[in-house]
């Protein structure tokens, strides 16, 4: 189902919990409802493809992997903070407008893992 219906995962977890607490045979209706929900839900494999593209990119990469950008690195120590870890990071919830910020290493800038890759 994926991104075509992001609430499908909530349905599945709720069905699991309902069955766990209620038990069989009473929870059969919960299971049936979940099955029907998934059967009727729109389907998307966008996340599978994007994640597959990420894994393929990593498999094809030669040499050491590119470093995590400095502004994305956690700085739990004073030394890391002094080295520039986390400097310039923009915490999205603190902004009203969309944040312009790079999340990929320099070597991967412009890569869109959601686009179909050709082999």
ZIFEN-V560058 format. One record per residue. N is the residue number from 0. PSI is psi in degrees with one decimal (* if undefined). OMEGA is omega in whole degrees, 0 to 359 (* if undefined). NEAR is the number of other C-alpha atoms within 10 Angstrom. Layout:
# ZIFEN-V560058
n:psi:omega:near
N:PSI:OMEGA:NEAR
N:PSI:OMEGA:NEAR
This chain:
# ZIFEN-V560058
n:psi:omega:near
0:-48.7:173:18
1:-140.7:185:16
2:-12.5:178:13
3:-27.1:176:13
4:84.6:182:13
5:-18.5:180:10
6:-5.9:180:12
7:-37.8:178:18
8:-39.5:177:13
9:-41.6:178:10
10:-44.6:182:17
11:-44.4:180:18
12:-40.3:178:12
13:-40.1:178:15
14:-43.6:178:21
15:-49.2:182:15
16:-41.5:178:13
17:-44.2:179:15
18:-37.7:179:18
19:-43.7:183:11
20:-36.9:185:10
21:-41.9:180:12
22:169.5:179:11
23:152.2:359:10
24:-3.1:185:8
25:-29.6:185:11
26:2.9:179:17
27:-35.6:180:14
28:-37.0:177:13
29:-45.3:179:18
30:-43.0:179:17
31:-42.7:179:12
32:-42.8:180:15
33:-43.2:179:19
34:-45.5:180:15
35:-40.7:179:10
36:-48.1:181:14
37:-37.4:180:17
38:-36.3:182:11
39:-15.8:184:10
40:145.7:173:15
41:152.8:184:13
42:148.0:177:13
43:135.9:175:13
44:20.2:182:11
45:-44.0:181:17
46:-40.9:177:14
47:-46.0:181:12
48:-45.2:180:16
49:-44.7:180:17
50:-38.0:175:13
51:-39.5:178:15
52:-38.3:177:19
53:-47.4:181:15
54:-39.6:178:13
55:-40.9:178:14
56:-42.7:179:15
57:-38.7:179:11
58:-39.4:183:9
59:-16.3:183:8
60:135.3:176:11
61:147.6:180:8
62:-171.6:180:6
63:147.2:178:6
64:147.6:179:10
65:146.5:182:12
66:154.7:174:11
67:132.9:179:12
68:141.7:185:15
69:-39.8:184:18
70:-16.5:179:17
71:-9.8:182:17
72:137.9:177:16
73:142.5:180:14
74:72.3:182:17
75:-12.2:180:10
76:160.1:179:10
77:-38.7:179:10
78:-47.0:180:10
79:-40.1:178:14
80:-42.4:179:14
81:-27.9:178:11
82:-6.6:177:12
83:5.7:178:15
84:132.0:177:20
85:-5.5:183:18
86:126.7:178:15
87:4.0:179:11
88:137.1:178:15
89:114.7:180:14
90:106.1:188:9
91:-45.8:183:12
92:-15.3:181:9
93:-1.2:182:8
94:140.7:177:9
95:-37.1:182:7
96:160.6:175:8
97:142.6:182:8
98:131.0:173:12
99:112.3:183:8
100:138.5:177:13
101:139.9:180:13
102:-13.0:180:13
103:153.5:174:15
104:158.6:182:14
105:-42.3:183:12
106:-19.9:182:10
107:4.1:180:11
108:136.8:179:10
109:-7.4:179:10
110:131.9:177:11
111:101.9:184:12
112:-12.6:179:18
113:-13.5:176:15
114:148.0:179:11
115:129.5:178:11
116:141.7:177:13
117:136.2:180:5
118:*:*:4
